[in-house]
Amino acid sequence: MEISGSQAEKGDQQQPPDVYDRFSGRRKKLLTALISYNAFISPFTASIFLPSVPQIAADLGSTATIISVTIAIFIVSMGTAPLIWSPLSGFYGRRPIYLASLPIMVVGTIGVAFSRTVPQLIGTRILQGMGSSSSLAVGAGSIGDIYRPTERSNAMGWFYSGALIGSSFAPLIGAAFTQFTSPGWRAAQYFVAGMAALAMGLTYFVLPETMHAPIPHDTLKQERGKKFVPYVFNPLAILGLFCWPNICAITFVSSATMLMAYIALVPISSAIWLIVQGDQYGITDPILIGCIFISSGIGNIVGSRIAGPMADATVRKYIKKRGYRRPEDRLRAAVIGLGIVMPVCHLIYGWLLQTSAGGVAPPIVFLFLQNVGLMLILAPLNTYAVDSMQDRRSASVIAVNNWVRYLFSAAASAFVLPMSHAIGWGWTSTVAAALMWISFGILLLTIRYGHHWRERANKRYGYDTISEDEKHPPSIRGEEGVDIDIVKAEAEAGERVVVDEDDTHTDLPQRPRAPTMRGGKGLERVASGKLSRQRSAGSLPDVREVLHRTASVTASVHGGG
């Protein structure tokens, strides 16, 4: 696969060597392939479980509803663990976190395969989720370590494609193991354990440390003369970011979106399995149930290829129209997906499941379209979360956003089967669609008023910004019709200006604004209950300082935008 090879060579010729030239173009491709493989495993582990829910329930003497709760617990652990992995990777480096977490995944996966009771399954799934989540939490940071901002887009696309492909084909592979092997669903877990063990071996022998020096742990080891320095921190400190109303709004919208996605995905195996037993669709083997999941994964891939260019085009449109950029402009790209595509397709999908109208093909088609809409929503929202915050807080806001998103996904996994049994698949989808339209209203309010919410919160908590309503007179026009003076002015004001797909202007001079402690209201007080203070030599950095060095982009199974 070609990953920005020509761009890398061009960049090397045009500028002197720097930290991004530590690895050759070929070595970068190899490392990207390995990091993408690690990212492939996490959603693969989550999705391979889905088509086997009825069989697992029968094997453990439980019900599909109880087994769906174990899926919810797995999702919670996979979403919560990055709040720990991300700061640790910013302190110790990327490689130690991979090597610490992958063995946890191997042990947890083998434990899942040997589980004989539901409590055993729950405990081992927690370990499995914690271990598998690091590849997504730290992987995006590794890609950012080795590629310049001007050549990073394509490599990041391959990274997220690995995650999406994993969720697309895992159910089919899981169904094949269930149907064609004597251990059944347990054989699928042995297979996942082998994949994780291979990733651990490749990481140990092939992947070097990618984080830019100096690594805080190495510095403190030298200062203190020790071989290891423990890092103690509060992983919940970054929840103080919910003091920003625009972050609360976007977090709710993206979380409601993921809730609907899981309402559609989790019951597929049980819904279709019951229909199969009733012989309404004439499907006789479970492997075909696994094939149904492929439509959702392909929808994610197609949607991700549409959403990014669409969002960037929207930003360029409003730069030309208004003469300057607001981060909220990007959210306009999510309007069609959130207001029409996803809720309408989900509504039709639910009623098709309930009535069996048209056979098995229509639900598959609308599941595909729904997941196209999913990426049309999540890709702009993920990027907005980063763009709307100062550089110092962009990593932590993604971690917070994804943490709440996983909680919503877990809730959907737990209640969707009982709810559908009580009121039917159609009315369950109707309730989910209504929630989506409520979140659509919140999105429109954020587009209209989000910049006011953001600026007021910035001022209240000590992050002053230049008002975006202050227009800068243009003097030089770029090739894309973008005012170069405006771009530079916004960059100097600490704004991340996106004017093309490759984000080629992110390397303009940056002037991040440090927090001030006006009125005793700094972010550190909001986030952790105490004011930040100047770190003396040899003392541990606070979590916010470490997160500044870390890309905590925890892409969900469907949300890597």
C-alpha positions as CSV (number, residue, x, y, z in Angstrom):
1,M,0.0,0.0,0.0
2,E,1.2,3.5,-0.8
3,I,1.1,5.9,2.1
4,S,2.2,9.4,1.2
5,G,5.5,8.1,-0.2
6,S,5.8,10.8,-2.8
7,Q,4.7,13.4,-0.3
8,A,7.3,12.3,2.1
9,E,10.0,12.4,-0.5
10,K,8.9,15.8,-1.6
11,G,8.8,17.1,2.0
12,D,12.3,15.7,2.6
13,Q,13.6,17.7,-0.4
14,Q,11.9,20.9,0.5
15,Q,12.8,21.2,4.2
16,P,15.8,20.3,6.4
17,P,15.7,17.0,8.3
18,D,13.7,17.0,11.5
19,V,12.0,14.6,13.9
20,Y,9.8,13.3,11.2
21,D,12.8,12.1,9.2
22,R,13.9,9.6,11.7
23,F,12.5,6.8,9.6
24,S,12.8,6.3,5.8
25,G,9.7,6.3,3.7
26,R,9.7,2.5,3.4
27,R,10.1,2.1,7.2
28,K,7.2,4.5,7.8
29,K,5.0,2.3,5.6
30,L,6.0,-0.8,7.5
31,L,5.3,0.9,10.9
32,T,2.0,2.2,9.7
33,A,1.0,-1.3,8.6
34,L,1.9,-2.7,12.0
35,I,0.0,0.1,13.9
36,S,-3.0,-0.4,11.6
37,Y,-2.9,-4.2,12.3
38,N,-3.0,-3.4,16.0
39,A,-5.9,-1.1,15.4
40,F,-7.6,-3.9,13.4
41,I,-7.7,-6.2,16.4
42,S,-9.7,-4.1,18.9
43,P,-12.9,-3.7,16.8
44,F,-12.4,-7.2,15.5
45,T,-12.5,-8.5,19.1
46,A,-15.7,-6.6,19.8
47,S,-17.6,-7.7,16.6
48,I,-16.5,-11.3,16.4
49,F,-18.7,-11.9,19.5
50,L,-22.0,-10.6,18.0
51,P,-23.2,-13.4,15.7
52,S,-22.6,-16.1,18.4
53,V,-24.8,-14.5,21.1
54,P,-27.6,-17.2,20.9
55,Q,-25.0,-20.0,20.9
56,I,-23.1,-18.5,23.8
57,A,-26.3,-18.1,25.8
58,A,-27.2,-21.7,25.2
59,D,-23.7,-23.0,26.1
60,L,-23.6,-21.1,29.4
61,G,-27.1,-21.8,30.4
62,S,-28.1,-18.1,30.1
63,T,-30.2,-15.9,27.8
64,A,-29.3,-13.6,24.9
65,T,-30.3,-10.6,27.0
66,I,-27.8,-11.5,29.7
67,I,-25.0,-12.1,27.1
68,S,-25.8,-8.7,25.6
69,V,-25.1,-7.2,29.0
70,T,-21.6,-8.8,28.8
71,I,-21.2,-7.0,25.5
72,A,-22.1,-3.7,27.3
73,I,-19.6,-4.4,30.0
74,F,-16.9,-5.1,27.4
75,I,-17.7,-1.7,25.7
76,V,-17.5,0.2,29.0
77,S,-14.1,-1.3,29.7
78,M,-12.9,-0.6,26.2
79,G,-14.0,3.0,26.5
80,T,-12.8,3.6,30.0
81,A,-9.3,2.1,29.8
82,P,-8.0,4.8,27.3
83,L,-8.4,7.4,30.1
84,I,-5.5,5.5,31.6
85,W,-3.6,4.3,28.6
86,S,-3.4,7.8,27.0
87,P,-1.8,9.7,29.8
88,L,0.6,6.7,30.4
89,S,1.6,6.8,26.8
90,G,2.4,10.5,27.1
91,F,4.6,9.8,30.1
92,Y,6.3,6.4,29.3
93,G,6.1,6.5,25.5
94,R,4.0,4.5,23.0
95,R,5.9,1.2,22.9
96,P,5.7,0.3,26.6
97,I,2.0,0.8,26.5
98,Y,1.5,-1.6,23.6
99,L,3.8,-4.2,25.3
100,A,1.9,-3.8,28.6
101,S,-1.6,-4.0,27.3
102,L,-1.4,-6.7,24.6
103,P,-0.5,-9.4,27.1
104,I,-3.6,-8.4,29.1
105,M,-5.6,-8.9,26.0
106,V,-4.1,-12.3,25.3
107,V,-4.8,-13.5,28.8
108,G,-8.3,-12.0,28.8
109,T,-9.2,-13.6,25.5
110,I,-8.0,-17.1,26.5
111,G,-10.0,-16.6,29.7
112,V,-13.1,-15.8,27.6
113,A,-12.6,-19.0,25.6
114,F,-12.4,-21.1,28.9
115,S,-15.4,-19.4,30.6
116,R,-18.0,-21.8,31.9
117,T,-20.2,-19.4,33.7
118,V,-21.5,-15.9,33.0
119,P,-19.5,-14.3,35.9
120,Q,-16.3,-15.8,34.4
121,L,-17.3,-14.4,31.0
122,I,-17.8,-11.0,32.4
123,G,-14.5,-10.8,34.3
124,T,-12.5,-12.0,31.3
125,R,-14.3,-9.7,28.9
126,I,-13.3,-6.8,31.1
127,L,-9.6,-7.8,30.8
128,Q,-10.1,-8.3,27.1
129,G,-11.6,-4.9,26.6
130,M,-8.9,-3.1,28.7
131,G,-6.1,-4.8,26.8
132,S,-7.5,-4.3,23.3
133,S,-8.4,-0.6,23.7
134,S,-4.8,0.6,23.8
135,S,-4.2,0.1,20.1
136,L,-6.9,2.6,19.3
137,A,-6.0,5.0,22.2
138,V,-2.3,5.1,21.3
139,G,-2.2,4.2,17.6
140,A,-3.3,7.6,16.3
141,G,-0.6,9.2,18.4
142,S,2.0,6.8,16.9
143,I,0.9,7.8,13.4
144,G,1.2,11.4,14.4
145,D,4.7,10.8,15.7
146,I,6.1,9.6,12.4
147,Y,4.3,11.7,9.8
148,R,4.3,15.4,9.3
149,P,0.9,17.2,9.4
150,T,1.2,17.8,5.7
151,E,1.6,14.0,4.9
152,R,-0.4,12.5,7.8
153,S,-3.8,12.4,6.3
154,N,-3.3,9.3,4.1
155,A,-1.6,7.3,6.8
156,M,-4.3,8.1,9.3
157,G,-6.8,7.0,6.7
158,W,-5.2,3.6,6.5
159,F,-5.1,3.4,10.3
160,Y,-8.8,4.0,10.6
161,S,-9.6,1.8,7.6
162,G,-8.0,-1.0,9.6
163,A,-10.4,-0.5,12.4
164,L,-13.4,-0.3,10.1
165,I,-12.4,-3.4,8.2
166,G,-12.0,-5.3,11.5
167,S,-15.6,-4.6,12.5
168,S,-16.9,-5.4,9.0
169,F,-15.6,-9.0,8.7
170,A,-15.3,-10.2,12.3
171,P,-18.9,-11.3,12.5
172,L,-18.6,-13.5,9.4
173,I,-15.4,-15.1,10.8
174,G,-17.0,-15.6,14.2
175,A,-20.0,-17.2,12.6
176,A,-17.7,-19.5,10.5
177,F,-15.9,-20.7,13.6
178,T,-19.3,-21.2,15.4
179,Q,-20.7,-23.3,12.5
180,F,-17.7,-25.3,11.2
181,T,-15.5,-26.0,14.3
182,S,-16.3,-28.3,17.2
183,P,-15.3,-25.7,19.9
184,G,-17.7,-23.3,18.2
185,W,-17.6,-19.7,19.5
186,R,-14.6,-20.6,21.8
187,A,-12.5,-21.4,18.7
188,A,-13.1,-17.8,17.5
189,Q,-11.6,-16.6,20.8
190,Y,-8.6,-18.8,20.4
191,F,-8.1,-17.2,17.0
192,V,-8.3,-13.7,18.5
193,A,-5.8,-14.7,21.1
194,G,-3.4,-15.8,18.4
195,M,-3.9,-12.5,16.6
196,A,-3.1,-10.5,19.7
197,A,0.0,-12.7,20.4
198,L,1.2,-12.0,16.9
199,A,0.7,-8.3,17.4
200,M,2.6,-8.5,20.7
201,G,5.5,-10.3,19.0
202,L,5.7,-7.9,16.0
203,T,5.5,-4.9,18.3
204,Y,8.4,-6.2,20.4
205,F,10.7,-7.1,17.5
206,V,9.7,-4.5,14.9
207,L,8.1,-1.4,16.4
208,P,10.5,1.2,17.9
209,E,9.5,4.0,20.2
210,T,7.9,6.6,18.0
211,M,7.3,9.4,20.5
212,H,9.4,12.5,20.1
213,A,12.2,13.0,22.6
214,P,12.5,13.9,25.4
215,I,10.1,11.3,26.9
216,P,9.2,12.5,30.4
217,H,9.9,9.1,32.0
218,D,13.4,9.0,30.5
219,T,14.1,12.6,31.8
220,L,12.9,11.8,35.3
221,K,14.9,8.6,35.4
222,Q,18.1,10.5,34.7
223,E,17.3,13.3,37.1
224,R,16.5,10.9,40.0
225,G,19.0,8.2,39.1
226,K,16.3,5.4,39.0
227,K,15.5,2.7,36.6
228,F,11.7,3.3,36.9
229,V,9.6,6.2,38.1
230,P,5.9,5.5,38.8
231,Y,3.4,7.9,37.4
232,V,0.4,8.7,39.6
233,F,-2.4,10.7,38.1
234,N,-6.2,11.2,38.2
235,P,-7.7,9.8,35.0
236,L,-11.0,11.7,35.6
237,A,-9.3,15.1,35.8
238,I,-10.1,15.8,32.1
239,L,-13.9,15.5,32.8
240,G,-13.6,19.2,33.7
241,L,-13.9,19.9,30.0
242,F,-17.7,19.4,30.4
243,C,-17.7,23.0,31.7
244,W,-17.7,23.9,28.0
245,P,-21.3,23.9,26.8
246,N,-20.4,23.2,23.1
247,I,-18.4,20.1,24.2
248,C,-21.4,18.9,26.2
249,A,-23.7,19.4,23.2
250,I,-21.4,17.6,20.7
251,T,-20.7,14.8,23.1
252,F,-24.4,14.2,23.5
253,V,-25.0,14.3,19.8
254,S,-22.2,11.8,19.0
255,S,-23.2,9.6,21.9
256,A,-26.8,9.5,20.8
257,T,-25.6,8.6,17.3
258,M,-23.5,5.6,18.6
259,L,-26.5,4.5,20.8
260,M,-28.6,4.2,17.6
261,A,-25.8,2.3,15.8
262,Y,-25.6,-0.3,18.6
263,I,-29.4,-0.5,18.8
264,A,-29.1,-1.7,15.1
265,L,-26.1,-3.9,15.4
266,V,-26.5,-5.8,18.7
267,P,-29.9,-7.4,18.0
268,I,-29.0,-8.5,14.5
269,S,-27.9,-12.0,15.5
270,S,-30.9,-12.5,17.9
271,A,-33.4,-10.9,15.6
272,I,-32.4,-12.7,12.5
273,W,-31.8,-15.9,14.5
274,L,-35.4,-15.8,15.7
275,I,-36.6,-15.1,12.2
276,V,-34.5,-18.0,10.9
277,Q,-36.1,-20.3,13.5
278,G,-39.5,-19.2,12.3
279,D,-38.3,-19.8,8.8
280,Q,-39.6,-16.4,7.6
281,Y,-36.5,-15.7,5.6
282,G,-35.5,-19.2,4.7
283,I,-31.9,-18.8,6.1
284,T,-30.7,-22.1,7.4
285,D,-27.1,-21.6,8.6
286,P,-25.6,-19.0,11.0
287,I,-22.8,-18.0,8.7
288,L,-25.2,-16.1,6.6
289,I,-26.1,-14.1,9.7
290,G,-22.4,-13.1,9.9
291,C,-22.6,-11.9,6.3
292,I,-25.4,-9.5,7.3
293,F,-22.9,-7.5,9.4
294,I,-20.7,-6.9,6.4
295,S,-23.2,-4.4,5.1
296,S,-22.8,-2.2,8.1
297,G,-19.0,-2.3,7.9
298,I,-19.0,-1.5,4.2
299,G,-21.3,1.4,5.0
300,N,-18.8,2.7,7.5
301,I,-16.0,2.5,5.0
302,V,-18.0,4.2,2.2
303,G,-19.2,6.9,4.6
304,S,-15.8,7.6,5.9
305,R,-14.5,8.2,2.4
306,I,-17.4,10.7,1.7
307,A,-17.5,12.4,5.1
308,G,-13.9,13.8,5.3
309,P,-13.9,15.6,1.9
310,M,-17.4,16.8,2.4
311,A,-16.6,18.4,5.8
312,D,-13.4,20.0,4.4
313,A,-15.4,21.4,1.4
314,T,-17.9,22.9,3.8
315,V,-15.1,24.6,5.8
316,R,-13.6,26.0,2.6
317,K,-17.1,27.2,1.5
318,Y,-17.6,29.3,4.6
319,I,-14.1,30.7,4.6
320,K,-14.8,32.1,1.2
321,K,-18.3,33.2,2.1
322,R,-17.5,34.8,5.5
323,G,-13.9,35.6,5.1
324,Y,-12.8,33.7,8.2
325,R,-13.3,30.3,9.8
326,R,-15.3,29.1,12.7
327,P,-14.9,25.6,13.9
328,E,-18.7,25.3,14.0
329,D,-18.8,25.5,10.2
330,R,-17.6,21.9,9.9
331,L,-20.7,20.7,11.8
332,R,-22.9,21.7,8.8
333,A,-21.5,18.7,7.0
334,A,-23.3,16.4,9.6
335,V,-26.8,18.0,9.0
336,I,-27.9,15.6,6.2
337,G,-26.6,12.5,8.0
338,L,-28.1,13.4,11.4
339,G,-31.3,14.9,10.2
340,I,-32.3,12.6,7.4
341,V,-30.0,9.6,6.4
342,M,-29.4,7.8,9.7
343,P,-32.7,8.3,11.6
344,V,-34.9,7.6,8.5
345,C,-32.9,4.5,7.5
346,H,-32.9,3.2,11.0
347,L,-36.7,3.8,11.3
348,I,-37.3,1.8,8.1
349,Y,-34.8,-0.9,9.1
350,G,-36.6,-1.5,12.5
351,W,-40.1,-1.8,10.9
352,L,-38.7,-4.1,8.2
353,L,-37.3,-6.4,10.9
354,Q,-40.7,-6.4,12.7
355,T,-42.9,-7.1,9.7
356,S,-40.4,-9.1,7.6
357,A,-41.7,-7.2,4.6
358,G,-39.7,-7.8,1.4
359,G,-37.5,-10.6,2.7
360,V,-34.0,-10.3,4.1
361,A,-32.6,-7.9,1.4
362,P,-34.3,-4.6,2.4
363,P,-33.0,-4.6,6.1
364,I,-29.5,-5.2,4.8
365,V,-29.8,-2.3,2.3
366,F,-31.0,0.1,5.0
367,L,-28.4,-1.1,7.5
368,F,-25.8,-0.2,4.9
369,L,-27.3,3.2,4.3
370,Q,-27.6,3.9,8.0
371,N,-23.9,3.3,8.6
372,V,-23.1,5.6,5.7
373,G,-25.0,8.2,7.6
374,L,-23.2,7.2,10.8
375,M,-19.8,8.3,9.3
376,L,-21.4,11.4,7.8
377,I,-22.1,12.4,11.4
378,L,-19.1,11.2,13.4
379,A,-16.3,12.3,11.1
380,P,-17.3,16.1,11.3
381,L,-18.1,15.8,15.0
382,N,-14.8,14.2,15.9
383,T,-12.8,16.9,14.0
384,Y,-14.9,19.7,15.5
385,A,-14.1,18.4,19.0
386,V,-10.4,18.9,18.2
387,D,-10.8,22.2,16.3
388,S,-13.0,23.8,18.9
389,M,-10.4,23.5,21.7
390,Q,-7.0,25.0,22.0
391,D,-4.1,22.7,21.0
392,R,-3.3,21.9,24.7
393,R,-6.8,20.4,25.2
394,S,-7.5,18.8,21.8
395,A,-6.2,15.3,22.9
396,S,-8.2,15.2,26.1
397,V,-11.5,16.3,24.6
398,I,-11.5,13.4,22.2
399,A,-10.8,11.0,25.1
400,V,-13.7,12.5,27.0
401,N,-16.0,12.4,24.0
402,N,-15.3,8.8,23.3
403,W,-15.6,7.8,26.9
404,V,-19.2,9.1,27.1
405,R,-19.9,7.6,23.6
406,Y,-18.9,4.2,24.8
407,L,-21.2,4.5,27.9
408,F,-24.1,5.2,25.6
409,S,-23.2,2.3,23.4
410,A,-23.0,0.0,26.4
411,A,-26.4,1.2,27.5
412,A,-27.9,0.4,24.1
413,S,-26.3,-3.1,24.2
414,A,-27.9,-3.7,27.6
415,F,-31.4,-2.5,27.1
416,V,-32.1,-3.0,23.4
417,L,-33.2,-6.7,23.6
418,P,-35.5,-6.3,26.6
419,M,-37.0,-3.2,25.0
420,S,-37.5,-4.8,21.7
421,H,-39.1,-7.8,23.3
422,A,-41.5,-5.5,25.2
423,I,-42.5,-3.1,22.4
424,G,-41.2,-4.7,19.2
425,W,-38.3,-3.9,16.9
426,G,-40.3,-1.2,15.0
427,W,-41.2,0.9,18.1
428,T,-37.7,0.5,19.5
429,S,-36.3,2.0,16.3
430,T,-39.0,4.7,16.5
431,V,-37.8,5.7,19.9
432,A,-34.2,5.7,18.7
433,A,-35.1,7.9,15.7
434,A,-36.8,10.4,18.0
435,L,-33.7,10.6,20.1
436,M,-31.7,11.3,16.9
437,W,-34.0,14.1,15.9
438,I,-33.6,15.6,19.4
439,S,-29.9,15.5,19.0
440,F,-30.3,17.0,15.5
441,G,-31.9,20.1,17.2
442,I,-29.0,20.3,19.5
443,L,-26.6,20.2,16.5
444,L,-28.4,23.1,14.9
445,L,-28.2,25.1,18.1
446,T,-24.5,24.4,18.3
447,I,-24.0,25.5,14.7
448,R,-25.8,28.7,15.5
449,Y,-24.6,29.5,19.0
450,G,-21.6,27.2,19.6
451,H,-19.0,29.9,19.0
452,H,-20.6,32.1,21.7
453,W,-20.7,29.2,24.2
454,R,-17.1,28.3,23.4
455,E,-15.7,31.9,23.7
456,R,-17.6,32.6,27.0
457,A,-16.3,29.3,28.5
458,N,-12.8,30.1,27.3
459,K,-12.9,33.5,29.0
460,R,-14.5,32.2,32.2
461,Y,-11.9,29.4,32.7
462,G,-8.9,31.5,31.7
463,Y,-8.5,30.7,28.0
464,D,-8.8,34.1,26.3
465,T,-9.2,34.0,22.5
466,I,-9.4,36.6,19.8
467,S,-13.0,37.1,18.9
468,E,-13.9,35.2,15.7
469,D,-16.3,38.0,14.8
470,E,-13.2,40.3,14.3
471,K,-12.6,40.1,10.5
472,H,-9.2,40.3,9.1
473,P,-8.8,42.2,5.8
474,P,-7.6,40.0,3.0
475,S,-4.7,41.0,0.8
476,I,-3.4,37.8,-0.9
477,R,-5.6,35.1,-2.4
478,G,-4.4,31.5,-2.3
479,E,-4.9,28.9,-5.1
480,E,-8.1,27.7,-3.3
481,G,-9.5,31.2,-3.0
482,V,-8.5,31.3,0.7
483,D,-7.3,34.6,2.2
484,I,-3.7,33.9,3.2
485,D,-3.6,36.8,5.6
486,I,-6.7,35.4,7.3
487,V,-5.2,32.0,7.5
488,K,-2.0,33.3,9.1
489,A,-3.9,35.6,11.5
490,E,-6.0,32.8,12.7
491,A,-3.0,30.5,13.0
492,E,-1.2,33.1,15.1
493,A,-4.4,33.4,17.3
494,G,-4.1,29.7,18.1
495,E,-6.8,28.5,15.7
496,R,-6.2,25.3,13.7
497,V,-7.1,26.3,10.1
498,V,-8.3,23.6,7.8
499,V,-8.4,24.7,4.1
500,D,-7.8,21.4,2.3
501,E,-8.0,17.7,2.8
502,D,-4.4,17.3,3.9
503,D,-4.6,20.1,6.4
504,T,-1.6,21.7,4.7
505,H,-1.8,24.9,6.8
506,T,-1.4,23.3,10.2
507,D,2.3,23.9,10.0
508,L,1.9,27.7,9.9
509,P,3.3,29.6,13.0
510,Q,1.4,28.6,16.1
511,R,1.0,30.6,19.2
512,P,-1.0,28.5,21.7
513,R,-2.4,30.5,24.5
514,A,-1.4,29.4,27.9
515,P,-4.1,29.4,30.6
516,T,-4.3,32.3,32.9
517,M,-5.6,32.1,36.4
518,R,-8.0,35.0,36.2
519,G,-10.3,34.9,39.3
520,G,-8.9,31.6,40.3
521,K,-10.7,29.8,37.4
522,G,-8.1,27.9,35.4
523,L,-8.8,24.7,33.7
524,E,-6.7,22.8,36.2
525,R,-9.0,24.0,39.0
526,V,-12.0,22.9,37.0
527,A,-10.6,19.6,36.0
528,S,-8.8,18.4,39.1
529,G,-9.8,20.8,41.9
530,K,-6.5,22.6,42.2
531,L,-4.5,25.3,40.5
532,S,-1.7,24.3,38.1
533,R,1.7,25.4,39.3
534,Q,5.1,25.6,37.8
535,R,6.7,22.2,37.7
536,S,10.1,22.0,39.4
537,A,12.9,19.9,38.1
538,G,12.4,16.3,38.9
539,S,8.7,16.5,39.8
540,L,6.0,14.6,38.0
541,P,4.1,16.4,35.3
542,D,0.4,16.8,35.7
543,V,-2.0,14.8,33.5
544,R,-2.9,17.8,31.4
545,E,0.7,18.4,30.5
546,V,1.2,14.8,29.6
547,L,-2.0,14.8,27.5
548,H,-0.5,17.7,25.5
549,R,2.0,15.2,24.2
550,T,-0.5,12.5,23.5
551,A,-3.1,12.0,20.8
552,S,-5.9,10.3,22.8
553,V,-8.0,9.5,19.7
554,T,-10.0,6.5,20.9
555,A,-11.8,5.6,17.7
556,S,-14.8,3.6,18.3
557,V,-15.7,0.7,16.2
558,H,-17.7,3.1,14.0
559,G,-16.3,6.4,15.0
560,G,-12.8,6.9,13.7
561,G,-13.2,10.1,11.7
